[in-house]
Amino acid sequence: MIEKIIPILKADLSKILNQWAAEARSSDHLKDYQKLPDVEFNNRIKLVIEQFISWLEAGAVVHEAESYFTKVGSERMKEGFPLTEVVFALYLIKKIIRDRFVEEEFVSQITGKEAITCITLLSNFFDLGVYFIVRGYTEKLYGKLDSLNKLSKQELDAIVAKESVEDEDWESDEFIWRHV
């Protein structure tokens, strides 16, 4: 299945980026992203798509998504982006790619089971993206608030709940069900 997804993503990269730019530039939910110069605006999403391709090529393992998206979350917090915008930007590119995957020219090349696998892989990557972006963002926020020395440890923990479990087995098939 992966061997069918990657060529489509690579071949349609310009089309996907153009659709991203059109939708993101007109969105009321991406005001800070809209302030970026065009090249940087498009490169940020291009990097997400390239990371998706790399993640697929690496076997769709969690730690690949974790390191990338945790860094993105931390960087966006440092840049002053609202967390809601970062998550919405990720949602929007996921929607655009998903819409591409359900177009007739792609769907006609795969079986029903392959279509489900394709959508599952897409969902897993972007759902992990949301989780690790939020985690990277809140870790950076926690550190920044802590460095200000204006809050007690208890107050800080109440505002920004730290991750309570650090060493879970994220490669386990059932990890998605534990926190639901």
Helices and strands as residue ranges (DSSP letters): H 2-11, H 13-25, G 33-35, H 38-57, H 62-79, H 83-101, H 104-107, H 112-148, H 153-159, H 175-178
